[in-house]
């Protein structure tokens, strides 16, 4: 497992190679639209992203942001799909996890295709492992991962130059926020504890997901 170094020395290939500057508090925040427990499918997200590509052309910076998002979506997709194979995830929780896995798979597919359509090269999926041994550990980790995902999109949003790509990213982060709310309810947590969602820089996100990345 790759050891966390300083902010300027981070070397994990899937994330550290994608440069996204940190955001200041004065940057625009993308507020997550939390609907308590509501889960919306992502059937329409792929054409929306493709429409954004067609109208904006996309910049190199936008492709870097999309690859950054793709890496996080790879992680989330692997997390939920792995959970579906474990005996402890059953009943209503399994139904929820199946929905989340489907959404994350749709995110991966849409982002991958959009990056290609913009002339970029999608990053490869990182090797991952998740340290939990029971259902309680899984749902606790799911809440952490989802909240990191929302904060990562919020932090990257001001770095997107295309309005259309920003809108597409906003449509994903809203679903991620609903995921976070649904998992929070599973854990008996407040699904909407704050009026505004937090942002995280690339360095902060990498530090948060580092324990799940295998070198």
N, C-alpha and C positions, 0 to 999 in steps of 0.2 A: 504494500500500500504506500502510495507516494506521500512523503512527509510534507506538511505545510511549512512553507518557508515565509520569507517576508513578502509584502505586497508586490514588490518589484522582482522577486525571484521565483514566483509561482511558475511551475513548469509542466503541469498536467497538460498533455497535448490537446485534448478535446476542448478545454475551456481557456487555458492560458494563451493559446494561439489566436484567440479572437479578441481583438482590442476594443474595449468599450470604456470610455472615460467614466469616472465616478460622477455622481450627480450631487448638486448642492441643494439645501433645503428650499432655495428659491426657485428650483426647477418645477415645472408643471408636474403635479402628481396625477397619476391615472387612478381614480377612485374605483375600487372594486364594487360592483353591484351585487351585494350579498342578498340572496333570497333564502331564508331559513330552510335548509334541507332541499331546496328545489334543484333538480338536475336536468339541464337541457342538453339534448344531443347535439352533435356537431355535423350533422348531415350537410348543412349549407355552408360550412366554413371553407371548404376547398374552392368552390367557385368564387367566393368572396375574395379570397387571397389571390386567385388567378386574375380576377377583375382589377385588383389593386396593381398587380404586376403590369397588366395591359395598359392601364391609364397613366402609370407613373414612370415606368421604365426602371425605377429602382437605382440606388447608388451603391457604391462599394460598401459604404458604411451601413446601409440598410441590409445588405447581404450578410455582413458581419453580425449584426444584431439578430437576424433571422437564424443564423447558424448557432449563435449563443442560445437562442430560444429552443432550437432543435435539440441541442445537447441536453437541456433540462427536460424536454419532452421525452427523449429517449429514456432518461432515468425514471421518470414517472410511469411510462408505459411498461418498462421492465418490472417495476415495483408491483404494479397491480396485476400484471399477467402472471408473475411468479406467485402472488398470493392466491390466485384462483386455483392453483395446483395443490395447495396445502389443505389438509383435512380440516383444520381448525376454522376455516372461513366457510360458514354455512348459512342457510336461511336468508333472512333479510339482508344481513351484512354481505353475503355473497352476491345477492342481486345488485346491491349498491356498488360493490367492487367491480362487477361485470360492466356496469354502466360507466364507471370511471375509466376502466381499461379501454373500453370502446372509444370514449372521448379522447384519451391520450393517444391511441393508435391513429385516430383521425387527425389529431394535431401533427403527429409525426409525418403522416402521408402528405398533408397539405403543405407543411413547411418545406419538406424535401422537394416537392414538385415546384413550388414557387421559387425556391433558390435556383433550381435548374433553369426555370423559365426566365429568370433574371440574368442568366449567364454565369451564375456562381457554381461552386462545387460544394455539395452538402458534406458536412463533417460526418465521420463514422461514429457509430454508436459506441460509447465507452463500455468497458467491462465493469460490472457492478456487483455488489453484494450488500445485503441488508441485515443488520444485526438485531433480529427479534426472534423470539422463540415461542410466543403464544399470541392469541388474538388481541389481548390488551396491548402487548408490545407493538403489534402491527398497527392498530388504530392510532396509538400515540405517535408512532413514526410517520404515519400517513398525514396526521395533522401538521407535523413539523415540515414535511416535504411540500405539502400544498401551500402552506404559508410562505415558505421560501420561494416557491414558484411565483406566487402573486407579487411578492416584493421585488423579485428579479425583473419581472415584466415592467413593474412601475419604475424601477430604477433605469431600465434601458429605454423606456418610451421617449424621453426628451432627446435621445440621440438619433431617433429616426427622422430622416429628412423628408420623406414622402408622406403626405397627408393620408393617402389611400392605404399605404402599408401600415401607418400608425392606427388607422381605423380598424384594419384587419387584426392587428395585434391586440387592440382594445377588445375586439369580439372574443378573442381567446382568453384574455385575462379575466373577463367577466365570468366565463365558465369555470376557470380555475378558482375564482373566488367562491363560486357556488359549491365547488368540490370541497373547498376548505370548510365552508359552513356545514355541509352535510356530515363531514367527518367529525367536526367539533361537536355536533349534536350526538353522534355516536359515543363520544367520550364524556358527554355531560358538560361540555364547555360552552361558553357564550359564543354563538356563531358570528356575532358582530360586535366585538368588544370595543371597537374604536370608531369614531366618526370618519376617520380617514385612514387608508392603508399606509403602511410604511414602505419605504424604498430601501433597496440594497444595491450596493455597488457590485461590480464583477468580483472584486477581491473578497467581499463579504459573502457572496453566494458561493464562491469556490470553497471558502473555509467551511461553510455550512454543509456542503455536499461531499466534501473530501472523504469523510469516513465511509462513503458508499462507493467510491471509485477505486478500482483495483488496478495497480500499475502492471 
